[in-house]
Structures are given as structure tokens and as C-alpha cells.
Amino acid sequence: MKSHHMAKGTALQGGKHRHWYLWVSIPTVILLLGLNATWDRCWTIGPSASRWTEGPEREIRHVLPRNEQEDGWKGLDSCSGILEGHRFDCYPERDRVVTRELCEQRACCFIQVPPNLAGVPWCFYPPNFPSYTLRNQTPTELGEAGELLRWNKTYYPRDVFKLQLNVMFEADNRLHIQINDSLNPRYEVPIDVPKATRKAKNPLYTVEYSEDPFGIIVKRTSTGTVLLNTTVAPLFFADQFLQMSTSLPSVYIYGLGEHRASFLQSVQWNTLTFWARDSVPREFVNLYGVHPFYLSLEPDGMSHGVFLLNSNAMDVVLQPAPALTWRTIGGILDFYVFMGPDPSSVIQQYLEVIGLPAMVPAWGLGFHLCRWGYGSSNATWEMVKQMRKAGIPQDAQWNDIDYMMDYRDFTFDPQNFATLPQMVADLHSHGQQYVMIVDPAISSVQPPGSYWPYDEGLKQGVFINNVSGSPLIGKVWPGLTAFPDFTNPNTDQWWFQNLLQLHKAVPFDGLWIDMNEPSSFVDGSETGCPSNELENPPFIPGVLGGTLRSQTICASAKQSASTHYNVHSLYGLMEAKASASALVKIRKKRPFVISRSTFPSQGRYSGHWLGDNESKWKDMYFSIAGILNFNMFGIPLVGADICGFRGSTTEELCIRWMQLGAFYPFSRNHNTENEKAQDPIAFSESAQEAMKRALFIRYSLLPYLYTLFHHSHVFGETVARAILFEFPEDRNTYSIDKQFLLGSYLLVSPVLEAGAVTVMAYFPRGVWYDFYTGSALRSTGEYVKLSAPLDTINLHLREGAIVPTQEPATTIWVSSGNPLHLLVALSQNASAKGCLFWDDGESLDTYERNAYTYIEFAVEKNQLISKVVHVNIEATYIKVNTLSVYGVTFRPSKVIVNQRPASFSYSSNQVLTVVNLQVPLEKEFHISWS
């Protein structure tokens, strides 16, 4: 066994038994046996498990100390010797109660556990359960390859007995592992990923192998930490059942979306199901999107990530060993391992594979308002006018499906929404934008020749077909419907043509694509689905509804790329891609698309909202974890429906949620029909003032927020991020999901409970400055009780930050021309840094075309210096007018701006303020104090 090369061990023949080598390292022993062992040797373990031998001859007895035997180990042939947390489920089917007879038919261990051990499998694999054997190892240009052979059938049909293993050292920080059928082509996810051309020279990982049974062990070179160890359970690769398990280096695991849960995933027998599904957000069910990626923290605070590129229905099981099992029903096993070593680097490396997020138009970062049930364009227009009258910031007005004629796409109601074009013209004249909802399902029952989208779609063959080759008909809002096949290249042009015609009538600025899991109100189709292996696979993951067709279309439906069985969870991604492309053609500007269903790489085309939440405090709390997760998934433009979509909110809840939502990357208040209004002007004057205050802070932070989105687009950085991303060495941050950071520097600590006027906020070690006053809080890494009156959300700046802000207005269009205000939060050594990206806010590819301005700011030795890295005409319209420096420990006697004295003030809480600077942004400047 050696790093970067295949194991040289060979299977031994001993009577009728096959023996196998297994590299037993510390984590392997701990995971497999539940012991605190200390060996690191190459053992040969016989399947009878009656003895351990070192090499082919020597018998070793009493290998384990007596106290470790008493800790639960009774020998490999003793099922009871495997501790509960290390038992890997041999009978994952949910539709039956596992009995001893059923379990032993699979040649597995059966131990019934008491109710207090909920989740522990009663039926689990013995250590000698048959798996694959590694053979014919060979070096390749990118790494190593080998054959995996299976000698025994499993209990699932159509085992693939010969597999191809490819281990590719694609980059120093990225390992790619593929396991595929050697003989027959299989479905693979059709998204673009980088193709490495040469092997990494100095990888941060080593790879070791177990030959028989096959397993792969990935370690961090610098520390020896085991990141993957698949020897802990057998590998399965049948036509419709693929399973691989691994140990985890710690219980700290994040990601694996889309699910409603705390940010830190539980490893207490937690099964997460992946299959895009229209469901109100609730715990323990599969939701709208599929993101089989996780971030894991290692015991020393380092981080790595793992991504399984697979779009089939899947379960991921977390168990307390800690360990993880992937269990999918199609495709191939296609893993990427990202080495970090810090959380932010892991995400950047992940996005190098799936694609960097698109740059958002500036107006997309303003406040958006919507509801289902305005009822008319005049009522919608009146809402816009009332918001203006109240002086509340708003950049975009939306409409839900009630604008349509009988809920049909690409139409608008000529009676109730007759003034829609005039309303949109009014929005545009005030620097505001308009966003419309479009569902994918197309009405199929209109008289021939009366509804172009369906007629032309039939002609061009763009709809998903049933097994008979005719359009599959489901049921959505307009009644019976057909579903566009966005994997068909012809569909993009048809989609564009429909949107173009709608845009000529109503010149919308952005698209809201909903119901794109895809959702249907009948299971499968109006005529049901055939009974076949795609509809009724041998194993069905824990999908809500119990079948793959539940509230969607038939798994056996035919699409251009493959069967719906394979590409179902890609539907939202493919629709978003077509929608973004159409918007670029129509408007010649950056597209703005918000989608409900998502898949890896979707950040290139759209943002996401967290679905049909409820007006409850717990929904507000869960929104933070959702936003942090989607920033990890490469979709930084994400938010929840502020004040809740379903049910009626209260004034207190809506104030608190508007305060939190003002710091979502995507900020939209949205409400359902037949519930109390929850737009800001529906509440008391004091409530409106509280909401307005939060929104004006958001608008003042536009330069900072816009720069964060630029860094996301170019470098793959997160916009909203968990505190642990900046402080991975602080274990206290590992489970925090009631606070978050915007970028590296702005800490948001919202109130998430009814009646609360204080909040317990955690501050990692260092100096934190009150955003409003500049007063310093020096923390050793502790929780602090903060005052939080109803009109205030607590915000703090991290030491060492320079945050560019701007005089806010009620639209981004007006704000973006206002003077800048620099906030400097000095570190304990009196230094700070920051930057600003600026362009026209809407043109395509400004960074790629060098049509932008980029300024770096730095403070050292009581002097602020701006450095113009790149400049464009947009910067010539902006001046820096004000400077506030938090943490100036002495009272200055003078301030010099570009060699000229300037007036200033200094407060008792150590804040230096300089006003009336009027320095041009496009020219470098110096400001010093002494």
C-alpha cells in the first residue's frame, strides 16, 4: 500500500475462503470497529473472522487489549461487536418492517434495538459482506485507473459486475473519482465541468486503496487526517442501486440541500432525500432543489468538501460514527473532493467545477415587493404609488399568476390587468423595474389555432413525451398542461419567442420561474404512468409521497437528453438557463431570474427564493440556514419571502422579518392571496419607520453588497456566510445559525423570537464596532446580551474593515449616483482594508470587457490611502464625501486630505469623522490624522 498508487496486495486463497488485505489506519479501526485503536498496519482479514493474520502465515491472537474487547468487540464474526453508531443499513427500504428472516435473506446481521436507540438499523452489514475487488491497476495521464470486479450477486437486480475506476489528480486542491460501468454506457449529468489536461504536481491529498474488498482512502497530506474512507461498508453498483459509504473526520458537516434544517446537519441517523419536489418547506422532506455537496470541518479546524455529481433520486444518510452513505438509483458515482483548507477555499474550489455565479444587475439588490392576489394592475400600481408616497425604498414590483388570462403563460388579463403596460412604463420612468412570474406548464386544451405557445410547441416537438411518444399531459394552474423539455435544444428558441412576444406587450425586466420541479397536481399524468422499472425501481429513496411521480410527471417520460427518471431534478436548472438566455437576447442587459427549483451550476443563470414559507417565527429562523446553504451552493442571490408567504403575519413579526430581510442577498416581501396585507404600508406609522430604517441601511450598503457580488462572480466567494467561515478555529461558531456575516466584515444579529427586546449574540475574539455608533466591543470569544428595541436590528463591523457605503435613496438608480461614505473599523494594530467594485450596474460582462472601476482602500499608521486598480467612466460621477474611523485611540489635532487641512470631529467613543471631503473616486487620495 502506498500513496498515489494502487495497493500491491493480492487476494489469498485459503480453502474455499477468499482472504483480503485491508489497510487498517486509525480512523478505519475507529469507524469499523468502534475502538480507540492505535495500529497502522496492513492486515489480512479472513471472511470467517475467526482469526487475524499478519501476512499469509503468521497467526496473531489477542490482538486487542482486554479493555477494548469489553468495549463492545467480540470478533469480526460477532454482529454484536459492531457498535450501534457504526452499523450500516442493509435494509434501507421504508415500505416494510424489517424482520430477522428478511434481513438474513440478505446475509446481514439482525439485532433489534430498543426504542431509545431510534434510527439504529436493525439489519446491517457484517464485516465480511461481499463487495468488489480491485484489479489491473494502471497509471494514467491524470492519475490512476483500475477494474472493480464483483463475484457475487447482491439482493438488487442487474448488478454491474465489472466497473471502471478512474482516480484523477485534477488539481493540487481537487481530486476527482469516477466509478462507472466498464462495458455499457450509462447516463451522466449533462452539465459542463472542467476537463483537466495534466496531473497535479503537488496535491494536498494522498490516495490509498484496499484491494479486496475494494475501498478508497483519501488523506490530507499535511496532517494525515482521513477525509474519505470507503472501506467502512460494501460498495454496491447495480443498474438502479448505487451505494457507497465513508467515514467522516468529525460530526461537523454542512450543506446537502435543499432541506429545512439547522445549518449544522445532524449525524444522529439523519436521512436526507434528494429529488426535486413541490412541497411547503418543512423538516425531514425533500424540497425544491438538489445539491449533493457537503462541507466538512476536520478536528484541527481545516475544511474539505465532497460533491457527488449525480441527478438521480438519492438518499444521503448521516450516522453518529460519524459516517455518511450515498445511496442513489441511477447514473454513475462521480465524486469530487475539494481540499480547502478553509471553508471559503472549499466553496471557491467547488465553484471552479460547477461554475461561478452570474453578476447580478444592481437593481436586483434593491427591495422587491409582491403578492399573489393584487387582483388587478390598478391595485398593483396603487401599491407602488403608496410606497413612493411613504418614502419607502423599492426597486422592483412583481406580479404572481393572477395577472394571467386563466393562468395561461405568456398572456395577461385584458380586463383586470388592462393597464399593466402603463404601470410598467410608470415604473421605468421612476427608475424601477417589473418582474413577472412564468410557470413552465403550458395549457393543452385551448382550441387549435388560438394559443400559439401550445400550437407552436406541438409543431416544434418541444414537449416532454410519454412512453407512447405523445405529449405527456399533467395538470397545473391552467388545467391540463404539457411540459416543455428544456433538454431539447429547440425548446430554448421556442421559449425565447414566447417571452419576446410577451415582452413586446409588457416590457418586463426580470423573470420569476416557479413550479419547475416540475410540479403537477396529478401524480404522473392525467392517464397515470406505466408500470415499469422506472416508475417502480427496486429501491425508492425516501421521497415525499412515496413514489417518484408524486406531484410531478412520470419518471418514464421521454426527454431529449434521457428519461425523466434521470433528468427530473435538472428541470429548474435547464429552465433557468433558457430564461436567462432569452432575457439577454430581449433586453441586451444582465438577466435577472429567480427560480424555485435548483441544481448545481444554477448560480450561473439564476437566483433562488426559499419557497412557500409560513408567517411564523420558526420560518424566519430557518431562513438563515437556507441562505447560508445556497451561498455555499454557488447561488448567492437568495432570500426567503419576508414576513412569510402562507398565513397572516403580525406587525411585530413583520417588523423583525423586514429587518432581517433587509440583509438577505435577495430581499423580497411576498404574500399569498386571501391573507392580511403585509407590505410595509399595511402597518402602523411606527412599524413603517422601523422597516424604512432597515431598508435605508441596506441601500446605504449597496457599494459593499455590490462588491461582494462581484467577488462572488469572479472568485467564487460567498456573499452571506456563516461565522465559522471567518473563524474556523473557533468551535463556538460551528453551530451558529441565528447570526451571519455579509462578506467578511458585517455581522448581523437579528431578533428571532416574539416579544424579545434583547438578543444574545456571539462575538468571536477581537474588536467589534457597533455599526450605528462606532462604539467598540472587545470580545474574548463570548456571547453578549444586546439591547434590541423593536425599531433596531443589531449590526457590527469587524475590526480591520473598510466598508464603502452611500447616501441612500428610495431606488438603486438614484442611490448609485450619490456620494460615498467610508466606514473604517480599525484593528487592534490600527490597520484596515477594503475595496470597491463599480460599473454601470446593468451592462453585460463589464468585468470581462474592462468596463469597470476597482478601488482598494487601506489604513496604516493613521493614514488612509486609496489605490485605483482600474478605472472607468462610471467612477467620474462619484465622489467620496465622508469618512468615519472607528477605534481611533487618541484625539487627533489635525486631519490632512491630499496635503490640505480638513475639518473633523472626534467623539468620546473614539470615532473620528471627516465631512465635506468631495474627493473624486477615480483619483487616488490620502487622508491622515495625527
N, C-alpha and C positions, 0 to 999 in steps of 0.2 A: 504494500500500500504506500503510495507516495503522492504528494500534492501535484496537481495539474496532470496526472497520468492515471491510466486505468490500473486497478488492482491487479497484481500478478498471481494472486491465489487461484487455485483450481479446485473444482469440486472433487471430493474424495468419495470413493466407492467403499462402503463398509457393509458387507452382506447385501441386503435389499434396501438399505437406507442410503440416501444421499446426504453427505455432510457438507457444510458450507462455512466459508470464512466470514467473519464479521468484525469490522474494526470497532472495538469497544472503547470509546473515549468517555470522558466524564459525563457529558450530557446524555450520551447514548444510554449508559447504565442507569442514570437517574431516571430518564424517561421510560425506558423499557421495564426496568425492574422496580422503580420507586425506591432506589437505595442511594446512600451517600458514598458511593464507591470512589476509589482513587486510582484505578488502574488505567493505563493507556497502552493496550497490547493488542496483538492480532490473534484472536481466538478462533478455534474451530469448534462449532457447537453442533452436536448431533441432534437430529429432529426428535429422537426418542427422549432427549434431555435427561437421560439417566446419568450422564457423566459429562464433564468438560475435559477437553484435551488440548494441550498446547502443542500444535503441530500434529502430525499424523500418528505419533506413537505414544507420547507420554500421557499418562492419566493423572489428572490433578484432582484431588479430593479436598473437601473442606475449604473451598476457595474463599468463602465469605466468613468474616468473623461471626461469632455466635450472636452478638447483639444485633447484627444486621439480618441474620436469619430470623430472629424473633421480631424484627420489624415488618414481617409480612412475607418474606421469601421462603418458599418451601421446595424450590427446584423448578426448572422450566416446564416440567410436565404437570405441575400443580397449578390449575387455574386460579385457585385462591391466593396464590403467591403474587398475582398481579394486583397491585393496589388500585383502588377504585378510580382514582384520577387518571390512571394510565391504561384504562380499558377502552379499546377502540371498537366501536359498534359494528357487529357482524350482521345485525338485522335492523337496518335503518327504516324499513317500511313503516308507515304510520297507520296503515289501514287495518292492522291486526294486532292482537296481543301476543307477544312472543311467549311461546311455551318451550319447555325443555326439548320436546320432540322436534319442534320446528327448528330450534337452534342447532341441535345435534345433527339434523339432516344436512346442515351446512358445515359440519365438522368443527363447530366452535364451542367455546366454554359457555356454560349456563350457570349463573349464580343470581338468584333473586335477592334483591336488596330491600331493606325496609324503606318505608315512605319518606323518612327524613333524609334519605340519600337520593332525592329526586333528580333525575337526569342520568344517573349512572346506568349504563347499558347492562341489561341482564344477560345479553348474548354478546360475547366479544371474542376477538381472535386469540387463539393460543399462539405462543411464540413460534411454533413450527408450521404455521399455516402456509400452504404453498403459494409461491409468488413467481416472479420472473428471475431468470438467470442472465447475467451479463456475459456476452461472448464477443469475440472478434473485435477487440478494441483497436482503434487506429487513430493516429493523429490526423488532423485536418488543417486547412489553412487558417481557420478561425479558432480551433481548439481540439476537441476530441469527439469521436463517434464510436458507436458500438451497436450490437444487436442485443435485444432483450427477448429471451425465449421463455415461453411458458410450456410446461409439460403436462399440466393438469387442467381440466375444465373447472371453471368456477360455477357458482349457482346462478349466474346470469347468462342468457343466451348469447351466442355468437361472439365468443371470446376471440380476440385477436392474438394469435399465438406467437407471432413474430413482429416485434416492434423495432423501430429505428430510433436510437438515442443520438441526439446532437447536442453537444455542450459547446457553446460559443462564447469565447472571451472577447466580447464586442468592444469593451472599453475598460479602462482601469477601474471605473466605478460601476460597471454594468456587466452582469453575467446573464446569458440567455440559454435556457434549457428547453429543448423540444423533444417530446416523445410522440411518435406518430406510427401509423401502420406502415410496415415495410413494403407491403405488396399492393395495397389498394389505396387510391386517393380518398381523402376524407375532407369534409367541409372545414375550411379555415376562415376566421373572421376577416372580412374584406375591408380592413382599414389600413391606411398607409403607416408603415413603421420603418425606421431607418435600417438600411442594409449595410452592415459592416463589411469592410473590404480587407481588413487585416487584423490580426490577433493583437490584443492588448499586450503591451510590453511590460508594464509594471502593475499588474492587477492588485487590487486591495483585498483579494479573496484567494483562498486555495480551495480546491475541489478534490474530494476523496470519494472512493466508491466501495461499496460492498458488492461482491460478485454474485453470491448465491446464498440467500435471496438478494436480488438487486436492491441497492439503496444508494442514495447520493448524499454527501455531507459537504456543506459549504461553510467555511470558517472565515472569520476576519483575520487577515494575516497579522496585523499589528498586535492583536490581543489574544488570538486563539478562540475567541467566542464563536460557538457554533450557531449559525444563523438558520440553516436548514439541516435537518437530519431525517431523511425519509425511511430510515431503517426501522422506525418505531412501529410500522404496520405494513401489511402487504399492499403491493400495487395491483390495481385492477384496470384492465383496458379491454372491455367488451364493446360491442358496437354501440350500445346505449347505456353503458355504465362505466364511467372512468373515475377512479378514486386514488388519491394519494394523500398520505398524512405526513406531518412533520412535527418535530419538537419546536417549541418557541423558547427563546432565551430568557423571556420574562413574561409576566402577566400583563404588561403594558402594551396594548395593541389598539390601533385606531384605524378608522376607515371602514371598508366593507359595506358600501352603501347600495341602494338607498333604503335605510331603515330608520325608524324613530327609536332613538335610544340616547343614552348619555354619550358624551364624546369618547370616553374611555369604554371600550367594549368589555363586557363581562366574559370571563372564561369559565364561568360556572355552568357548564353544559348548555352553551348558548348556540342554537342552530339558527343561522341566518340564511334566508332563501332569496335567490336571485332569479327573477322572471318579471319583466315589466308588467305592472298591474295597476289599473284604476281602482284605488281604494282611498277612503279618507285616511289621513295619517293616523296610525295608532301603532302601539308597540307589538312586536312579535309577528309581523306580517311583511310580506314582500310588497314594496311600494313601486313608484313610477319608474325609477331608473335602476340601472345595473352597473355597479362599479366594483369588480372583484380585485381590489387593490388594498393592501394594508401597510401601515407604518408601524414598526415595532421598535420599542426602546430596549436597549441592552442593559445589563446590570451596571455598567460603568457610565451610563448616560449617552453612549453613542446610539446611532439610529441606523436602521436599514428599512427597505421596503420590498414588498413582493407583489407582483402583478400577474394574474392568470388571464391571458388573452383568450377568452372563451365566452361565447354569447348564448350557449345553450342553458336551459334551466339547470339550476345548481343549488346545492346546499353547501354552506361552509360551517363546520362545526368547531366550536372552541371548547376546550375542556381543561380542567384545572391542573393538568400535569406540570406546566402548561403545554398544550399541543393544539394543532389545527388539522382538520381534514377537509380537503376539497372533494366534492362528490358531484360530478356533472354527467349529463346524459347524452352527450354528443361532442362532435368536434375532436380536437386534439388537446394534449396537455402542452401548453405553450407558456412557459414561465420566464419572467424577468426578475432579477434580483438587483436592487439598487443599494449601493454601499454607503451613501451619505458622505461623511459620518454624522452630520447633524440633521435634524428634521427638515430644515429648509432645503438642504442639498438633496435629500432624498426626493422631495417633490420636484425640484428642478430636473433631476435625472429621469424621473417618471415622465415629465412633460417633454423631455427630449425624444421619448419614444412615441407618445400619443399625440403630440403636437401642442404648440404654445397657444394660449388664448388670443382671440382677436382683440384689437384695440377698440374700446367702446367709444361711441360718439359722446361728446361732453354732455349733451342734454340728457343722455341716459343716466347720468349720475345725479340728476335733479330729483325732485319729488314727483311721484306719479299717483294719479287718483283714478279709481274705477269703482263700478259696482255693477252687478247683474240686476237689472230691473229699473234703470232710469226710466224706461218706457217710451222715451221719445228723444229726438235730437234737441228739441227745445228745452226739455228738462235737463239734459246733459249740459247744454250751453249755459243755462241759468246757473248751474253749479260752478262752472268756470268763472262766470261773472261775479258770483258771490265770493269765491276765493280771492279774486282780484280785489274786490271791494274791501275785504277783510285784511288785505295786505299779507296774505299767507303765501309763501313760495310754492310754485307749481310749475313744472316744466312740461308735463305730458298729461293729457286727458285720454282715457281709454273707454271703449265700449265692449261689453260682453255680447253674447249671441242674440240678445233681444233687438239688436239693430237690423238683423237679417229678415228677409222675407221668408216666413215659415221655417226659420233656422237653416236655410239653404246657403251654402258657401257662395261667395262672390256676388251676393245680392244685398241690397238694403231696402228696408220697408219704405215704399214710396209715400205712405201716408204718415205714419208716426215718426219717421226719420227723414221726411222730405227736405228738411233744412240742414241735413248733415254736411253737404258740400260747403254751405255758407258758414257753418260752425267751424269747419276745418280751416277755411280761409281766414276767419277771425283769429283762430289760434295762431296761425302762421304770422299774421300781422302783428301779434304781440310777442313774437319770439318763442312761441310754444309749439308743441308737437302733438300728433294724434296717432294712437296705436289701436289697431283693430284685432279682434280675435278671428282666427280661421281654424276650423276643425278639418281633419283630413277626410272624413267620410262624406261621400257625395250622394245626394239624393238620386235614387234609381227609378222613381215611379212617376216622373213628370212625363207629360205627353211628348212623344218623339218630335224633335224639332223645336221644342220650347225651352230647353235647358242645355245650353251649349257645353258646360263643363262635363255633363254625363254623355251627351251625344258625341262630342269630340273625343272624350276618353275612350268610349267604345271603339270608335273608328281607329284610334291610335294604339289600342290594346294596352292601355296603361294600368288597368285594374288588376288586383290580385284575383287569381282564378281558383275555383275549387278543383277537386281531383278530376272532374269531368271536363275541365278546360273552359268553363264559362265563368263569368264574374261571380265571385262569392258575395252573397248578399247578407248583410247583417242589419242591425237596427241601431241608430243613434238619434240625435235630436230631430233631424228632419223626417224620421221614419225609416223606411227601408233604404239601405245605402250600400254602395260599392266603396272599396278601399283602394286608393292609388298605391301602386307598387313603386316605392321610391328607390328600389334597387334596379329598376328598369331605366336605362339612360334616356328613353323617350319621355319619361314622366317629368323630368326637370323642365323640358321645354313646354310641355302642356301646362305645368304648374305656373311657369312664368307667364304664359299667355293669359291665363285666367287672372292672375294678380295684376297684370298690366291693364286689362280691361277694367278691373275694379278701381285701380289707381287713377285711371282717366276720369272716373266719376267721382271718386272720393280720394283725394291725394294724401293718403296715409303716409306716415313716416316710419312706422315700425310694425312688426307682426308679433302677435301672441298666438302660439300654436299649442293647442290643448288637445286632450282626448287622444293622444298619439302614442299610446302603449302598444297597439291601438286598442281603444275601448269600444265595446259593443254592448248593447243592452240585452242581447240574447247570446247564450253560450254557443260559440262556434259559427252558426249561421242560422238563417230562418228555417232551413231544412235540416238542421243538425249537422253532424260530421260523420264520416265513415268510421267503422270500427276496424282500426288497423294499428300497427305497431307505433306509428307516430302519435296517434291520439291516445293510445293506451300503452305507453312504454313499460318495460319490465319494472322500472323503478320511477316513481314520480317524486321529485323533491317536495318540500312542504309548502307548495304554492297555496295561496288563499283560494278557497273554493274546491280544492282537492283535485282539479283537473287542469291541464294546460289550456283548455279552451274556455275556462271560466271567465266570463265577462270580456272575452276577446274573440278573435276569429279562430278557425280550425287550425290546429298545428300542421295538418296535412295539406293546407292550402299551398298553391304553387306560386312562387315569385321568381323573378328573373334570375336572382343570384342563387337561390336554393329553395328548399321548402320553408314554410313559415316556422316550422319546428326549430330550424337553425337560426333564422334571422329575426325572429319576433322582437327581441329586445333591442334590435338596431333601428326599429321603426322611427322613433323620435329623432335619432341622430341623422338618419337619411332625410327625413322631412326638414330638419333644421338646415341641413346642407343645401337642399333645394331652395328653401326660403331665403337664406342669406344670399345665395347666388342671384335669385330673382330680384331682390332688393337692390343689389349692386347694379344690375342692368337697368332697373327702372329709375333709380334716384341718382346713380353715379356718386354715391356717398357711402360712408361706412354703414353697414347694415345693423339694425337693432332687432334682435329676435329673442323672445323669451319662450322657452319650451318647458312642458311638464315632464315628458319622458326624456331620459338622457342615457348616454353610453360614453365610455372613454373616447376622447378626442373631440367631444362636442363643444368644448370651450372655443374651438376654432370657428364655430358658427353661431353659437347662441349662449344666452344666459339661462337661468332656471329660477323658477319660484317653487317653494316647498309644498305647493298643493293646497288642497281644500281643508285647511286647518279650522280650528274652532275658536270662538271668542272665550278662551279660558286661560287662566294664569299658567297652567302647565304647558299649554301650547306655546305660549311666549317663551317659556324656559327652553323647551325642546328646539326652538328655532335657532338658538345659538349653536348647538351642536351641529344642526343641519348646515348652517352657513360655514362653519369651520370645516366640515367634511367636504363640501363642494369646492372650497378653495383648495383643498388637498387633491381633489379630483380634476383640477385644471379648469374649473368653471367658476371663476371669481365673481362674475356678475350674478349674484344670488341674493335672494331675500325671501322673507315669508310675508303672507298677507297681513299687513299691520292692522291690529285690532281684531283680527280673526275673520275668516270668511263665513263659516257657518255659525248660526246662533246670533244673539244680540249681545253686544258689549255693554260695559258700564263706562261711565265717564272716567273713573279712576283707572280702570284697566286700559282704556284707550289712550289716556294721557301717558301712562307708563310705557305703553307699547309704541306710541309715536316717538317717545324719547329714545327708546331702544332702536326703533326702525330708522330713525334719523342717521344711524351709524351702520345699518346694513349696507353692504356694497350696492345692492339694488333696493330702492326704497319705494314701496307702493302700498297704499291703503286700498283694500279691496273687500267688498261685501256682497253677500248673496241677496237674492230677491226676498221680499216679504219679511224682512227683518228691519229693526230700527236703523236709521241712517247713522253712519259713523265717520263721515267726512268731518274735517275739523270744524266747519261752521255749524255742525249739528249740536255743538256743545256750548256750555256757558262761556262768557267772555273770559273768565279766568282760565278755563281749560284751553281756549283758543290761544291765549297768550303763552301758556306753557308749551303748547305744541309749536307755536310760531318760534319761540325761543330756540327749541331744539333744532328746528329746520334751518333757522338762520345760522346756527353753528355749523350745520352740515354744509350750507352754501359757502360759508367763510372758509371751510376746509377744502373747497374744490381744488385748489392748486396741489395740495398734498395728496388728496384722493386720486386725482387725475395722474399724478406722477406714479403713484402705486400701481395703477392700472397699466401705465407704460412699462414699468419694471416687470409686471406680470406678462405682458405681451412679448417683451424682448428677452427676459431672463428666466421666466417661469416662477417668479416669486409669488407668494400668496398676498392677497390684499387684506382680508381678515384672517387672523391667525391666532391659534391657541397660545397662551402664555408660555407653555412648555417649549414652543418653537424657539423662543428667545432665551429661555433659561432651562435647557435640558439637564443641567447639573443639579437643579433644584427639584427634588422629588415631591415637594409640596405642590408643584404645579401640575403634576401628571394627571390629576383627575378634575382639574378646574374647568368647568364649562358654564359658569354663571357670570364670568367676565371674559373679555377677549381684547386683543390688540388690533388696531388698524395700523398696518405696517409694523415697524419696529418700535414706534415711539408713543402712540396714543392708546392709553389704557381706558377701556370703557367698563364701568361698573354699574349696571342698571339695577333698579328695584324690580323684583320678580314676584313679590308677594303682596296680597291685598292688605291695605291698612298700614303698610310699613312706611316709616319716615326716617329710617336709618338703613344702612346696608353694611354687611360685613364683607370687606374687600381685602383680597390678598395682594400684598406688595412684595415682590422679590427683593432681595438685598440690593440696596442702592438708594439713590435720592430720586424721589418722585415729586413733581410740582403740580399743584392744583392748577388746572387749565385756566380757570377763571381769574384767580388772584395771583398766581405765581408763588404762593407760599410753599415752602419745602417740607416734605415728609421724608425722614430718614429711616429706612427700614433695614432690619437685620434678616428679613425673610419672615413676614408675620402677617396675620390678619388684623385689620384695623376697622373699628366701628366708625362709619362716616355718617354725618348728617345728610339726609336725602329728602328734603321737603318736596311736596308734590310738583313743584314747578322746576325741579332740578334733576338732572342726571349727572352723576359723578364722572368726571373726566380728569385724567392725569397725564402729564408729559414725563417721559423717561429722561433721566439725565443724559446729556450728550447729544440731544436732538436740536436740529434747526428745522422748524416746520413753517413752510410758506403758507400764509393764509391771505384772504382777500376780503375787501369790503363787500358784504353780501347784498344781493338784490333779490327780487322775487322770481327771477329766471336766471338760468345759467348764461343765457345770451347777454343779459345786462351785466351780471356779476363779472363775467370774464373780461370786461373792459375796465374794471375798477382797480384802484391802486392796491398794491400788495402790502401786507404787514408780516414781518418776520418775527416768529416766536423762537427765542433761543433758550434752551434749558441746559445750563452749564453742568458739566460733570464735576466730580469732586476735584479734578485737576484743572478745572476752569476751561475745558475744551468742549467743542460741539461741532457737529457736521450735519449737512442736509443737502438737498438738491431739488431742482425744479425742471420738469419737462413741460413744454408749452408748444402748442401749434394752433391751427385754426379750429380744432375741435370736431371736424366732420369729414375732412377730405380723406381719401383712401391712401394708405401706405405712406403717410408723411415721414415716418422714421426711415423707411426703406428708400424714400426719394430725397432724404436730407432736407425736408421742408419743415424743420422744427427748431426749437431753441432748447438748449440744455445748459443749466447753470448749476455750478457746485458752490456751496457755502461752507465756510469753515471758520471756527473761532479758536485762536491760540494766543496766549499771552495778552489777553484783554484787547484783542483786535479781531474784527470780523472782516473777512475778505471774500468777495465773490469772484468766481472764475468762470468766464464764458467759454464753455467747451464747444458749443455750436450755436449759431445764431441764425434767425430767420426774421422776416419782416414782421411777423406777429408780435415779436418782443418789443418792437419800437413803439407799440401803442401802450405799453405798460410801464408804470413807474413804481418804485419801492418808496412808500411814504412813511412807514412807521416801523420802529424796531423796539421790541421788548426783550430784555435779557433777564431771565430768572436765575437767581443764585449768585449775584454779584456781592461778594462778601465785604466790600469796602465802599464807602461813599465817594464816588468819583468827584474830582474837582473840575474836570473838563471832558468834553467829548469832541473828537475831531472827525469830520466827514470829508473824505477826499481833500485833506490838508486844510480844511476850513472849520473853525469852531462852530458848534451847533448847540442849541438849547436842549435841555434834558430835564428829567425829573428822576428822583430816587426815593423809593418808599421804604418804610421800616421793615418790610418783609423781604428786603434785598432784591427789589425789582428796579432795573434801570429802564427808563422809557425815553425814546428819542422820536420826536414827531416832525412833520413837515420836511421830510428828507428830500422828496422829489428827485430821487436819483434814477436815471434811466436803467431799465432792466438789462438792455442789450450791451451796456458798457460796464466794465469791471469797476468795483468801488471798494473803498476801505473805510471802516468805521472803528475808531479806537476810543478807549476810555481809560483814564488814569487819575 
